[in-house]
């Protein structure tokens, strides 16, 4: 089912416990060392001799880092604990897994060691055609409205909405995507067993049911300001482009925007009243970083969609060829009606696949543009509605 | 007092009656023919033989144009009528006059034949350091507020505010400049004896008292939609840069914006809510024409002010050297107190210049950055206040 050997998966799981994401020693080491050998070395108190020196770092940088990592050795769960996570719907994906989003490679030495996931959708499929909407926690009614509107319009066109799960712009973006029966991905700065903020408990459950929660931090970890900032690079790297919906001058959303800019991903911002401090950050990234002014979903798709993709007056279509689907997913796909709709249980029977696996496949198929959820259940994806009306009214 | 011979001035006055501004035959002819000879030819029914053929035009284009122009011959006033305008405070300026704004030369064949003016300020001095604020007649409260705010902030820094005198954004811009004791110029699409709209009667009187009204059309002409559009090129050409404050997608302000872009003058736009149709034109010019996002006066000055000019944390200063002032203006300048302030009558006595001429000189001096009007009357211009606070709060 996967090309990643168990010892490497276990080692990467352990590394998410031992080191903070983006660690400036561990990242470069992972580029040249086997994760299992690294973890064994950490447990032994000294890394294998073949570990290279890190350019531009003091000679004792590695031994010092190892001492820090060893402080958390007791927190690393054993194999049976990890199996327990699986029973809670939590899975771990690593580089090399089919679900690993290869666009994270652009992060180089700061790429995640692994990702903890919870939810029905396939992360890689979901992110192939995705936009991140980010912005202020203290969003105004205007910002929340625009965030939900753009998210819903993206979802209607088969695009996945990425965000960070926070109050304000993030929450409105997730809700907008969910309301349009779309996939949405929440990238968290804490363990996905207890997503922050707790006031979004029901929202996170809804995201897991229809999309996916993702985190670099293992279950049990709580968020910190620094973790939010480190997390933001993953939001920027996963999505094709980033939209700042509403942001004050010191908003963390500008940190995500900077990552998007530095990664050369399309950076967009929604204008607002110049009298609103919550739009000042948007106008600033337009002026200073050349963020593109977007007033609606058409403008966003102008930046992120390739010619022939959704939102450009052409029919939408799957983002991966049917031939690349695994046999189980293909059986589920062939059990889905073209019209009307069917519930997961009906589809499971028709496909001869158990219900849990069917739900997972449906998430992947939705994110891949093959199927969509309508009022009467799941059905094959319809043509994307042609662009109507003026761009400005979108 | 002027280098323009009387016969040429009379001829150009006549041309403003005979032809519409921007006439595609008259403009090119004026580039190579003497205006007095042209008018004599129109009166005679045929132009002098040395008139060149117009490239790209039918051979009879000129004779046809002459027939059109002759239809209005009866409207051309004689010399005594023109003197009557002078008694009403209306003056005519022509290319070659000291008050002629030479930046109009960029309009080439479509430059105005002459300009009718009413008001105390010197048009050329006023426009040396000017910004045009344009936008929707049906401005929202937001647009009117921002227009007045930016206009007042420009005026406080010694910049002249240009606009078109209409309801909405235009009126708010003029009022904002007047409220800050600044110079403002209204470029009209009708005769300045009866400025349109009549609901702005008091505003136009205030502009004439503290700034200047300008028109390419002679007294008595009423505005038409086409005249507004032709007028817009003059607004764009007179100012250093143009700001679209609020505009719907079909707003005439976008026509002014297009002229500014085509003339390679800085084009700016104020963002607003994407839910407001009145900001849709602003966002459109940002996206399509690269209009710079401006959120306040600091952003505007970033585009139009040269290094060392007002608004860049340096002291403001006159835009022309003192040595270029004419002797009467210089006497008025030397009669103005550095502190407190004095009324025009007091200054007139001190300078030994009659009151009417003193008022005119004060307008020129204010526009030139030499003097300013305060609560206690006219005084020498103070240093421009240093930039304070965050750009975004401007």
Interface residues (C-beta under 8 A of the other chain):
Chain A: X142 X145 X146 X249 X270 X271 X272 X273 X274 X275 X277 X279 X280 X282 X283 X284 X286 X287 X292 X293 X295 X296 X299 X390 X392
Chain B: X142 X145 X146 X249 X270 X271 X272 X273 X274 X275 X277 X279 X280 X282 X283 X284 X286 X287 X292 X293 X295 X296 X299 X390 X392
